């Protein structure tokens, strides 16, 4: 994914997972269930927003589910921005898995559980296909990247599984590479920046602190240089 910017600071996309919910603690699949942040999640969002506000974001786009909306609201409060709610940033619709732990899912639906873990792009009854999530997440991330042609930072507030899928889809990475990335912690974020020569790159993953932007990266070398 690459486009040429016309000026301003280097384009940056921040993928921010929502804060903790009670169902996160209980390890229940949330999907599209509208579960609110718990007290810990609210504190996480407040603390993370203070750091992310230093990026001076140009926009905040958020899933319309409550746990993401309320996370985004903490950053909006500090920046004066109005979050744009977008259903494409929702978590996977998990169908009959919603409200269950993996152990409960295995016990209640052993055959579906087996196929879920062994078949590519398997549709759990009532759920989205992984490929459908990939497509909607890629579409919204590409739109966000294009909105940053003049430079600056955009923040996308969403959900752990969908953000990880979107990250791979954005880079047209094969599905098996998903296992290279650990799940994102509650209220952690991933930072992408557009390199002038190499296009979009991951510069931070599952972060809860800010990258040291004063240290030049090896990729800041020219693409062609004397050896």
Beta strands, then each sheet from edge to edge (+ up, - down):
strand 1: 12-17
strand 2: 59-62
strand 3: 84-85
strand 4: 153-158
strand 5: 189-195
strand 6: 199-207
sheet 1: 3+ 2+ 4+ 1+ 5- 6+
end
